[in-house]
């Protein structure tokens, strides 16, 4: 296992800046390219979203140990555990749509022909 970064708070700050930069770029991309980036972000097991879930999960585990030692209130551990579970549930919801994102993200961009028809923004979930 590799050694932790010597300055983990600086690393967290750098990653935070990079995430904001990615969000800024995503907002400016043409729709086709934006869809490709979104599909990449939620790519199973290797995407950014899964890494964030993993980070929150590890944070929950560390907070549990600290709560057991009395260094943190148990509520912090519980809140991080709920956050990890909620993010994982959102990931499950996104699983239903990964194929559609992948399909749209791999199609070449077209500037000719008819644009796609708009879809209604109210969607009923089928479970």
C-alpha positions as CSV (number, residue, x, y, z in Angstrom):
1,X,0.0,0.0,0.0
2,X,1.3,3.4,-0.9
3,X,2.0,6.0,1.8
4,X,-0.5,8.7,2.5
5,X,0.2,12.1,1.0
6,X,2.4,14.3,3.3
7,X,-0.2,17.1,3.1
8,X,-3.7,15.6,3.0
9,X,-5.5,18.9,3.7
10,X,-3.6,20.5,0.7
11,X,-4.5,17.5,-1.4
12,X,-8.2,17.9,-0.4
13,X,-8.0,21.6,-1.3
14,X,-6.4,20.8,-4.7
15,X,-9.1,18.2,-5.4
16,X,-11.8,20.6,-4.4
17,X,-10.4,23.2,-6.8
18,X,-10.2,20.6,-9.6
19,X,-13.8,19.6,-9.0
20,X,-14.9,23.2,-9.3
21,X,-12.9,23.5,-12.5
22,X,-14.6,20.4,-13.9
23,X,-18.0,21.8,-13.0
24,X,-17.2,25.1,-14.7
25,X,-16.0,23.3,-17.8
26,X,-19.0,21.0,-17.9
27,X,-21.4,23.9,-17.8
28,X,-19.7,25.4,-20.9
29,X,-19.4,22.2,-23.0
30,X,-21.6,21.5,-26.0
31,X,-24.4,19.1,-25.0
32,X,-22.8,16.1,-26.7
33,X,-19.4,16.6,-25.0
34,X,-21.1,17.3,-21.7
35,X,-23.0,14.0,-21.9
36,X,-19.7,12.2,-22.5
37,X,-18.2,13.8,-19.4
38,X,-21.2,13.0,-17.3
39,X,-21.1,9.4,-18.4
40,X,-17.4,9.2,-17.5
41,X,-18.1,10.8,-14.1
42,X,-20.6,8.1,-13.2
43,X,-18.8,5.2,-14.8
44,X,-19.2,2.1,-12.6
45,X,-16.3,1.3,-10.2
46,X,-13.8,3.7,-11.7
47,X,-15.8,7.0,-12.1
48,X,-15.5,10.1,-10.0
49,X,-18.9,9.5,-8.3
50,X,-17.9,6.0,-7.1
51,X,-14.6,7.5,-5.7
52,X,-16.6,10.2,-3.8
53,X,-18.8,7.4,-2.3
54,X,-15.7,5.6,-1.3
55,X,-14.2,8.7,0.3
56,X,-17.3,9.3,2.3
57,X,-17.4,5.7,3.3
58,X,-13.8,5.7,4.5
59,X,-14.5,9.0,6.3
60,X,-17.4,7.3,8.1
61,X,-15.2,4.4,9.2
62,X,-12.5,6.8,10.5
63,X,-15.2,8.9,12.3
64,X,-16.5,5.7,13.9
65,X,-13.1,4.9,15.4
66,X,-12.7,8.5,16.6
67,X,-16.2,8.4,18.1
68,X,-15.4,5.1,19.9
69,X,-12.3,6.9,21.4
70,X,-14.4,9.8,22.4
71,X,-12.7,12.3,20.1
72,X,-15.9,12.9,18.0
73,X,-19.5,12.8,18.8
74,X,-21.2,9.6,17.6
75,X,-23.6,11.8,15.6
76,X,-20.7,12.7,13.3
77,X,-20.1,9.1,12.5
78,X,-23.8,8.4,12.0
79,X,-24.2,11.4,9.7
80,X,-21.2,10.3,7.6
81,X,-22.6,6.8,7.5
82,X,-26.0,8.1,6.3
83,X,-24.3,10.3,3.7
84,X,-22.4,7.3,2.4
85,X,-25.6,5.2,2.2
86,X,-27.5,8.0,0.6
87,X,-24.8,8.5,-2.1
88,X,-24.7,4.8,-2.7
89,X,-28.5,4.8,-3.2
90,X,-28.2,7.7,-5.7
91,X,-25.5,5.6,-7.5
92,X,-28.1,2.8,-7.7
93,X,-30.6,5.2,-9.2
94,X,-28.0,6.3,-11.7
95,X,-27.3,2.7,-12.7
96,X,-30.6,2.7,-14.5
97,X,-29.4,5.4,-16.8
98,X,-25.8,4.6,-17.5
99,X,-26.6,2.7,-20.7
100,X,-28.5,5.7,-22.1
101,X,-25.6,8.1,-21.1
102,X,-23.1,5.7,-22.6
103,X,-25.1,5.4,-25.8
104,X,-25.5,9.2,-26.2
105,X,-21.9,9.8,-25.2
106,X,-20.5,7.5,-27.8
107,X,-22.5,8.7,-30.7
108,X,-20.8,11.2,-32.9
109,X,-22.0,14.8,-32.6
110,X,-24.3,15.8,-35.4
111,X,-25.0,19.3,-36.5
112,X,-27.3,18.4,-39.3
113,X,-30.8,16.9,-39.4
114,X,-33.6,17.5,-37.0
115,X,-32.7,18.2,-33.4
116,X,-34.0,15.6,-30.8
117,X,-37.4,16.2,-29.5
118,X,-37.6,17.7,-26.0
119,X,-38.7,15.3,-23.3
120,X,-41.1,16.2,-20.5
121,X,-39.3,17.0,-17.3
122,X,-41.8,15.2,-15.1
123,X,-40.9,11.5,-15.2
124,X,-42.6,8.7,-13.2
125,X,-40.2,6.2,-11.8
126,X,-40.9,2.5,-12.3
127,X,-39.7,0.2,-9.6
